[in-house]
Amino acid sequence: MDFSLSPEQRSLQERTRRFIDEVVIPREPEAPLDNSGWDTLRSQLQAAAGEAGLFLPHMSSAWGGMGLDWRTCTLVFEEAGRSLLGSQALNCSAPDEGNMHLLEKIGTPEQKERYLQPLAAGATRSAFGMTEPAPGAGADPSLLQTRAEQRGDRWVINGRKWFITGAQGAAFIIVMARTGEIRGHGGATMFLVDADNPAYTIVRKVPTLDTMLPGGHCEIEFNDCEVAPAAVLGEVNKGFEYAQVRLGPARLTHCMRWLGAARRAMEHAVRYAAQRVSFGARLADQQGVQWPIADSEIEMHAARLMIWHAAWLLDQGHPARHETSMAKVFVAETVNRVVDRAVQICGALGISEDIPLAMLYREIRPFRIYDGPSEVHRMSIARRIFRRADEARSG
Ligand SMILES: Cc1cc2nc3c(=O)[nH]c(=O)nc-3n(C[C@H](O)[C@H](O)[C@H](O)COP(=O)(O)OP(=O)(O)OC[C@H]3O[C@@H](n4cnc5c(N)ncnc54)[C@H](O)[C@@H]3O)c2cc1C
């Protein structure tokens, strides 16, 4: 086991940290708090990231990216995550980053040119549509209700989705629709739908606790939405399989970014506790403050090691489903605890908008729900454990 970073990795990590501190964090007060009006800020920050040689860390040079392996991405994404604007600046934010990977992996050359090229260049944004209002797909994707059927030489999509991040202002959406009997990983297909398709509608932007993602979380509708056969992404009926291809790395990159956000919260807690005097001593000298600070440090370290290990597995070509699942649960719960402790340590200042803790508190809570709620990951992890036990028993 070698946990050391190469000189190149260390320099990249430091460069990203400096870029976030010197260029991105000073622009935070300009961030719109209602998910809209992002375009100018986003493109200015992306231009600055390009000049700093930090644009598109996760994509190959063929798409203008830095071509980093997952292990090196952990360093850059964590640093970027210290600001909620960081991954926008580097063009490695959700859902675009996962969509880029998926398009690169399974898109046709025409789809790559039409959708991936502008997305990678930062000229467009995208969305990914799986979740539906009850009784449709949620934590259980097999409840998928949105349907696509072939009529002549066209596919026709009908259904409603919600909580579709970034849909407002996105140039296209990758939508999951039922095209057959849902069995195992079969029965669903991914389609690329242009935002200007007249039968695709954004019904509303759902008002949510978190407010800092361009395009918000939207409810959308497909009403006899016709698309050409060329809109099928990958093969028909393989949608769930591709969702796993997308989600494995995508949930790990969420972990990387949010770990950076937790670090930022910790920095504020430490700074405050080191200066504030209460009952005759600095907070930093009171055991009741030292222990939560220590707990946060311990848990963030464990979280980082889980992320590094899962990233290393992905670099070996391993799907790392079990490991990304475990990391998702642990990191999501850790970052929520770390931010909550930081708010408590900073007292009233912690819930003010004078420092970014209140914003982090709002933004971080949904991470325990999206990309699989913690309970559902625990269910999958346990199922794998018992499956292995059954296999071992039956020899
Ligand atoms: C901020 C945000 C952004 C999102 N972005 C997107 C997006 O871009 N695209 C998209 O398609 N979706 C998106 N989602 C939706 C997200 O993927 C779903 O919320 C998630 O899959 C859970 O589905 P649900 O909300 O329908 O919860 P439900 O399926 O109704 O489950 C509700 C709760 O029940 C519990 N639960 C469910 N099953 C079990 C079980 N087996 N055992 C124990 N407990 C269980 C969990 O606590 C879960 O949170 C987003 C959600 C949020 C909050």
The ligand as an ORCA input file, in Angstrom:
! r2SCAN-3c Opt
* xyz 0 1
  C     -31.376     17.658     -4.299
  C     -31.850     16.491     -5.108
  C     -31.429     16.365     -6.429
  C     -31.885     15.297     -7.211
  N     -31.522     15.227     -8.531
  C     -32.036     14.237     -9.301
  C     -31.766     14.198    -10.715
  O     -31.061     15.041    -11.264
  N     -32.330     13.208    -11.447
  C     -33.133     12.260    -10.889
  O     -33.593     11.390    -11.622
  N     -33.410     12.278     -9.568
  C     -32.906     13.243     -8.770
  N     -33.200     13.295     -7.431
  C     -34.116     12.319     -6.872
  C     -33.434     11.285     -6.002
  O     -32.652     10.422     -6.781
  C     -34.545     10.565     -5.222
  O     -35.029     11.513     -4.285
  C     -34.096      9.319     -4.526
  O     -33.827      8.277     -5.435
  C     -35.172      8.809     -3.557
  O     -36.388      8.682     -4.219
  P     -37.704      9.379     -3.603
  O     -37.407     10.789     -3.277
  O     -38.842      9.075     -4.480
  O     -37.900      8.645     -2.211
  P     -38.813      7.383     -1.917
  O     -38.528      6.292     -2.866
  O     -40.208      7.830     -1.751
  O     -38.227      6.988     -0.479
  C     -38.428      7.862      0.633
  C     -37.505      7.464      1.756
  O     -37.859      6.142      2.183
  C     -36.727      5.474      2.661
  N     -36.615      4.192      1.940
  C     -36.916      3.905      0.650
  N     -36.699      2.604      0.390
  C     -36.275      2.045      1.540
  C     -35.872      0.732      1.925
  N     -35.865     -0.277      1.057
  N     -35.464      0.532      3.200
  C     -35.463      1.559      4.097
  N     -35.818      2.814      3.785
  C     -36.215      3.054      2.530
  C     -35.515      6.386      2.410
  O     -35.204      7.055      3.608
  C     -36.014      7.385      1.391
  O     -35.371      8.647      1.525
  C     -32.749     14.338     -6.626
  C     -33.134     14.451     -5.293
  C     -32.703     15.519     -4.537
  C     -33.159     15.621     -3.103
*
